[in-house]
Amino acid sequence: MSRTELAATKRSDLQRSLLAWYAGAKRDLPWRRTRDPYAIWISEAMAQQTRVEVVVDYWARFLERFPTVSALAAAREDEVLALWSGLGYYRRARDLHAAARLIVERFAGQFPSAPEHVRELPGVGPYTAGAVLSIAFDAPEALVDGNVVRVLSRWFAKDAAPSAAQAWAWEVARELVPAPRGAGEWNQALMELGATVCSPRVPDCAACPVAHACAARELGLQAVLPRPKPRKAPVEVELVAFVVERNSKVLLEQRPAGGRMAGLWQFPTVQKSPRGARAAKLFPLELECEIRGGDELGVTAHGITHHRIRLVVQRGTMRARSLPAHWRWVELDALHTWALTGMAAKVLAQAFGRKHRRTRE
Ligand code: SF4
């Protein structure tokens, strides 16, 4: 039986079983209580690369500060980054901001419902377009993320090479998506199954509402499908961040434009090792402003993509007479309003405990 025939045979059974399960088992997430495309778009952007439990508070704060596309478009970029601070992958925040401005300019602030317009927005790839169009407008659009690749690979016992799995999953997802109505519920149900039952390492097949139609389970392949992507070997990096205090203020430097975490603020940080050209792209080997190191305040770990960072937090004393252009003295009590890197939050915790964490707690 071809995959297409199999999809046709399974389709109605899968849809019935999965949707019935989703209706009773879905998590109560705040963006599931709205059909506002703007609010759904923000949730989808935040949930990429970030756990849903973390997203809930960020999403509520973001929507409170920027309740509409127009409010987001009118904001300064540093305000948007400050609210994003701690979520990582800051490109997402910059893209949201740029897309909001484009929506105001071209669509009078109304989130577009035409697929070709949604797909033109900065940062909106096929997944996000499918999610917003299907969930907010119930358009018959498919979507594929890591959860969907995993679920479909198991349903159909597809052993695709990691490089081909996404393209295969898109084809199947398009065949399975209900039309003309019901795509939003279906897509969410598919992702929910992947997130809560059909998990990467140990799928809970005993609790699965579609176990009876799952080829991988029948063949005993659920633990090995889909094939994992080969992982990049981690690069070990050692950094030193300096906490320089003066009159209830601390010294911050802004990350350079165009690189990782561009425009965000951090404690002055240098890279101790490795000192090769590849690692030096993350942090400079020398500071722009001379700082003399003092007592060690602690050591913490941090990860940036495949870099495994050992971060030493040290007191420092500024030696220079004037500040470089992208350095500032910042009131400790105002730090939560600045767009800090995730690592800066860890430095704060090491140096001052929870009192001066970046988020409003
Ligand atoms: S039966 Fe198991 S492997 Fe198959 S979809 Fe359900 S949880 Fe995933």
Residues whose N, C-alpha, C, O or C-beta is under 5 A from the ligand:
A	BS01	SF4	V151 R154 V197 C198 P203 D204 C205 C208 V210 A211 C214 R217 Q222
